[in-house]
Structure formats: structure tokens, C-alpha cells
Amino acid sequence: MESNAIIRFEDVCFSYEQNSLIEHFYLSIPNGTFLTVIGSSGCGKTTILKMINGLLQPKSGTVFVEGKDISKVNLIALRRKIGYVIQDIGLFPHMTVAKNISYVLDLERKKQKEQIQNTTQYYAHLVGLSEEMLCRYPSELSGGQKQRVGIARALAAQPHILLMDEPFGAVDEITRKKLQYEIKKIYEELHLTVVFITHDIKEALKLGTKVLVMNCGKIHQYDTPEKIQKHPATEFVKQLISM
């Protein structure tokens, strides 16, 4: 067990419509890890992600975030401390880019207007958005720009953990490579813990400091990209990295 784990799953089981999806799942994610999670469709990747911020509840077992059993904490407060980026982005169409980025900060109202504006500008710049884009609406943005707004919004509340569910799956290859570079740079600059779901093994190996390979709700390998490439633990992993 990792002594500095920021996220832990202990004997977690999860069922969906009477079908067991995850059984006796153990996972310990050290603070500061960029974890990429890859596996076959329906293997439980997104389920794991959603249990970290309490969007899904395990049938049994315990999920710990920053040492706390999340079944015993205020989930709204928990989610505000965890950045969450999805493929569909989910921007508010009636709000400007600036208002989308500052949404959580505006809800909390813990900062003055000028502080919120400065924070919004900082994270917009961090993800590669120009200042003039802050006045635009989501309908005026490209797919890559929308994804940048989604990332900036997730970062604006200054979370320790960033969850990303196939965030670059809907953009073109050139934009995807740019976003991969930028998220790696952001990770290194902000010292976050990132859990990143992907279907692309090349992306998983490129971005992750650790890679989790899953199939049918089970862990096949959890290791560094280098060790996974040199020493695949199962035939499934071997086939995956050869694609």
C-alpha cells in the first residue's frame, strides 16, 4: 500500500443493473501521479473515475480521497475540490468563456471580483486561450478551444486532483497532440494528481507517469510506461501495446 496515496480503492465492488462490473478492486494512486487508464470498452474505466468524486457509489468497499472515506464526506464540497473534464465538455452555452471558467469560483464567492478575474485570466492563459476569447461564447469556438475552456474551468478552483474522461477523443489529430503537450506541461507546473481515461495506448504511454491497464473490471497491469512496454504482464497487455 502506498503511504502517500491521495486516492485509494479498498476491496471495491460495483454492479450495474444486477451485473457485476468490478469485484474486489484495490488501487493506490500516489500523490503527484499522472495516471492514464486504458482498457477495453465496458471494462470499468469510467466507473472507477466516477467513484473518485462520488458520482457513482460502490456496492461494497471503500474509496478514500486525501485520506478520507468519501462515503462520509460532503460530496458537493468534495467535487468542488476535484477538477473534472469530460469529452463532451459540458460548457454553458449562455455564458461567456470567462464566466464558464469562473463558474465554481462564482458559486463559492470566496474571492473578490478582481481576484476571480485574475484567476480566470491566469488559467485561460495556461491552457492557451487568448484574452480576447474570454468574451466569446461556446458556439463561437472550435472543438479544441472548447476543450481548453473545459480544462481551465476544472483548474480554476485549484484542485489537487484532476479527473479526465477521454478529454481529447473528439478532436482532430493535430489538436490532440497540442492538447497532450499542454496537459503534460500543466501537470508539471501545477503538481497535480491526474487520472486520465483513454482508448489510445500511445496516448496512455506518452502522458502517464503510471499506466493502469484494465479488462473486464480487473487490473491486468499497473506500472510505469517503460515497464509495461518492456515487460507486459499478461497476453491482453501484450496485444494492447502491439496495436
C-alpha positions as CSV (number, residue, x, y, z in Angstrom):
1,M,0.0,0.0,0.0
2,E,1.4,3.4,-1.0
3,S,1.9,5.5,2.2
4,N,1.5,8.8,0.2
5,A,-1.7,7.7,-1.6
6,I,-4.0,10.6,-2.5
7,I,-6.6,8.1,-3.9
8,R,-7.3,4.6,-2.6
9,F,-9.7,1.8,-3.5
10,E,-10.0,-0.9,-0.9
11,D,-11.9,-4.0,-1.8
12,V,-14.4,-2.1,-4.0
13,C,-17.2,-3.9,-5.8
14,F,-19.6,-2.3,-8.2
15,S,-22.7,-3.7,-10.0
16,Y,-24.8,-2.2,-12.8
17,E,-28.3,-3.5,-13.3
18,Q,-27.5,-6.7,-11.4
19,N,-24.4,-7.3,-13.5
20,S,-21.1,-7.3,-11.6
21,L,-18.7,-4.9,-13.3
22,I,-15.9,-4.5,-10.7
23,E,-15.1,-7.1,-8.0
24,H,-12.6,-6.8,-5.1
25,F,-10.8,-3.8,-6.7
26,Y,-7.7,-2.5,-5.0
27,L,-5.8,0.5,-6.2
28,S,-3.5,3.1,-4.6
29,I,-2.5,6.2,-6.5
30,P,0.4,8.2,-5.0
31,N,0.1,12.0,-4.7
32,G,1.5,13.7,-7.8
33,T,0.9,10.8,-10.2
34,F,-0.3,11.3,-13.8
35,L,-2.2,8.0,-14.1
36,T,-3.5,7.0,-17.5
37,V,-6.2,4.3,-17.6
38,I,-6.7,2.2,-20.6
39,G,-8.7,-1.0,-21.5
40,S,-11.5,-2.5,-23.5
41,S,-14.9,-0.8,-23.7
42,G,-17.0,-1.5,-20.7
43,C,-14.1,-2.7,-18.6
44,G,-14.9,-0.2,-15.8
45,K,-12.6,2.7,-16.6
46,T,-15.2,5.5,-16.3
47,T,-16.8,3.7,-13.4
48,I,-13.5,4.0,-11.5
49,L,-13.2,7.6,-12.3
50,K,-16.8,8.5,-11.2
51,M,-16.3,6.7,-7.9
52,I,-13.4,9.0,-7.1
53,N,-15.7,12.1,-7.0
54,G,-18.8,10.2,-5.7
55,L,-20.8,10.3,-8.9
56,L,-21.1,6.5,-8.5
57,Q,-21.2,4.7,-5.2
58,P,-19.6,1.3,-4.8
59,K,-21.8,-1.7,-3.8
60,S,-19.2,-2.5,-1.1
61,G,-15.7,-1.5,-0.2
62,T,-14.3,2.0,0.4
63,V,-12.9,4.8,-1.7
64,F,-10.6,7.2,0.0
65,V,-9.6,10.6,-1.3
66,E,-6.9,12.5,0.6
67,G,-7.2,10.0,3.4
68,K,-11.0,10.4,3.9
69,D,-13.7,7.8,3.2
70,I,-15.8,9.7,0.7
71,S,-19.0,8.0,1.8
72,K,-18.7,10.1,5.0
73,V,-17.9,13.5,3.5
74,N,-20.0,16.2,1.8
75,L,-19.9,15.2,-1.8
76,I,-20.7,18.7,-3.2
77,A,-17.7,20.1,-1.3
78,L,-15.6,17.1,-2.5
79,R,-16.4,17.7,-6.1
80,R,-15.6,21.3,-5.9
81,K,-12.0,20.3,-4.9
82,I,-11.7,17.8,-7.8
83,G,-11.4,19.0,-11.4
84,Y,-13.5,17.0,-13.8
85,V,-13.1,17.2,-17.6
86,I,-15.2,15.0,-20.0
87,Q,-15.2,14.5,-23.8
88,D,-18.5,16.3,-24.2
89,I,-17.1,19.3,-22.3
90,G,-20.5,20.5,-21.0
91,L,-19.9,24.2,-21.3
92,F,-22.8,26.6,-20.5
93,P,-23.9,28.0,-23.9
94,H,-25.4,31.2,-22.5
95,M,-22.2,32.1,-20.6
96,T,-19.1,33.7,-22.0
97,V,-15.8,31.8,-21.9
98,A,-14.7,33.8,-18.8
99,K,-18.0,33.0,-17.0
100,N,-17.6,29.3,-17.8
101,I,-14.1,29.3,-16.4
102,S,-15.0,31.1,-13.2
103,Y,-18.2,29.2,-12.6
104,V,-17.1,27.3,-9.5
105,L,-15.4,30.4,-8.1
106,D,-18.6,32.4,-8.6
107,L,-20.5,29.8,-6.8
108,E,-18.2,29.8,-3.8
109,R,-17.8,33.6,-3.8
110,K,-14.8,33.3,-1.6
111,K,-12.8,35.7,-3.7
112,Q,-13.4,39.2,-4.6
113,K,-14.4,40.1,-8.2
114,E,-10.9,41.2,-9.1
115,Q,-9.3,38.0,-7.7
116,I,-11.8,35.9,-9.7
117,Q,-10.9,37.9,-12.8
118,N,-7.2,37.4,-12.3
119,T,-7.6,33.7,-11.6
120,T,-9.7,33.3,-14.8
121,Q,-7.2,35.1,-16.9
122,Y,-4.3,33.0,-15.5
123,Y,-5.9,29.7,-16.2
124,A,-7.1,30.8,-19.6
125,H,-3.5,31.8,-20.5
126,L,-2.2,28.5,-19.0
127,V,-4.4,26.4,-21.4
128,G,-3.5,28.6,-24.4
129,L,-6.6,30.8,-24.7
130,S,-6.0,34.5,-25.7
131,E,-7.6,37.2,-23.6
132,E,-9.9,38.2,-26.5
133,M,-11.5,34.7,-26.4
134,L,-12.8,35.3,-22.8
135,C,-15.7,37.4,-24.2
136,R,-16.7,34.8,-26.7
137,Y,-19.5,32.2,-26.3
138,P,-19.0,28.4,-26.7
139,S,-20.8,28.4,-30.1
140,E,-18.0,30.7,-31.4
141,L,-15.2,28.3,-30.5
142,S,-13.6,25.3,-32.2
143,G,-13.6,21.9,-30.6
144,G,-10.1,22.3,-29.4
145,Q,-10.8,25.7,-27.9
146,K,-13.9,24.4,-26.1
147,Q,-11.8,21.6,-24.6
148,R,-9.3,24.2,-23.4
149,V,-12.1,26.1,-21.7
150,G,-13.2,22.9,-20.0
151,I,-9.7,22.3,-18.7
152,A,-9.4,25.9,-17.5
153,R,-12.7,25.6,-15.7
154,A,-11.6,22.4,-14.0
155,L,-8.4,24.0,-12.9
156,A,-9.8,27.4,-11.7
157,A,-10.8,26.1,-8.3
158,Q,-7.2,25.0,-7.8
159,P,-7.9,21.3,-7.2
160,H,-5.3,18.8,-6.0
161,I,-6.9,16.1,-8.3
162,L,-7.9,16.4,-12.0
163,L,-10.1,13.7,-13.5
164,M,-10.2,13.5,-17.3
165,D,-12.5,11.1,-19.1
166,E,-11.3,10.7,-22.7
167,P,-11.0,14.5,-23.0
168,F,-9.3,14.6,-26.4
169,G,-11.3,11.9,-28.1
170,A,-13.5,14.2,-30.2
171,V,-10.8,16.5,-31.6
172,D,-8.6,16.1,-34.7
173,E,-5.1,14.5,-34.5
174,I,-3.2,17.8,-34.8
175,T,-5.3,19.4,-32.0
176,R,-5.0,16.3,-29.9
177,K,-1.2,16.4,-30.0
178,K,-1.2,20.0,-29.0
179,L,-3.6,19.3,-26.1
180,Q,-1.5,16.4,-25.0
181,Y,1.6,18.6,-24.8
182,E,-0.3,21.3,-22.9
183,I,-1.9,19.0,-20.3
184,K,1.6,17.5,-19.6
185,K,3.0,21.0,-19.2
186,I,0.1,22.0,-16.9
187,Y,0.6,18.8,-14.8
188,E,4.3,19.5,-14.3
189,E,3.7,23.2,-13.5
190,L,0.8,22.7,-11.0
191,H,2.0,19.4,-9.4
192,L,-1.4,17.8,-9.7
193,T,-2.6,14.3,-9.4
194,V,-4.2,13.4,-12.8
195,V,-6.4,10.4,-13.6
196,F,-6.8,10.3,-17.4
197,I,-9.1,7.8,-19.2
198,T,-8.2,7.0,-22.8
199,H,-8.8,4.4,-25.5
200,D,-5.4,5.3,-27.2
201,I,-2.5,3.2,-25.9
202,K,0.0,5.6,-27.5
203,E,-1.6,8.4,-25.6
204,A,-1.6,6.4,-22.4
205,L,2.1,5.6,-22.6
206,K,3.1,9.1,-23.7
207,L,1.3,11.0,-20.9
208,G,1.3,8.7,-17.9
209,T,3.9,8.5,-15.2
210,K,1.9,5.4,-14.4
211,V,-0.4,3.4,-16.6
212,L,-3.3,1.2,-15.4
213,V,-4.4,-1.5,-17.9
214,M,-7.9,-2.9,-17.3
215,N,-10.0,-5.6,-18.8
216,C,-13.4,-7.0,-17.6
217,G,-13.3,-5.0,-14.4
218,K,-9.8,-6.3,-13.4
219,I,-6.4,-4.8,-13.3
220,H,-4.0,-6.5,-15.7
221,Q,-1.0,-4.3,-15.1
222,Y,-0.3,-1.1,-13.1
223,D,3.2,0.1,-13.7
224,T,5.4,2.7,-15.4
225,P,5.0,3.1,-19.2
226,E,8.6,1.8,-19.6
227,K,7.9,-1.4,-17.7
228,I,4.6,-2.0,-19.4
229,Q,6.3,-1.8,-22.8
230,K,9.3,-3.9,-21.8
231,H,7.5,-6.4,-19.6
232,P,3.8,-6.8,-20.4
233,A,2.2,-8.8,-17.5
234,T,-0.5,-10.6,-19.5
235,E,-1.3,-11.6,-23.0
236,F,-4.0,-8.8,-23.0
237,V,-1.4,-6.2,-22.2
238,K,1.0,-7.6,-24.8
239,Q,-1.7,-7.4,-27.5
240,L,-2.7,-3.9,-26.5
241,I,0.8,-2.4,-26.7
242,S,1.4,-4.1,-30.1
243,M,-1.5,-2.2,-31.7
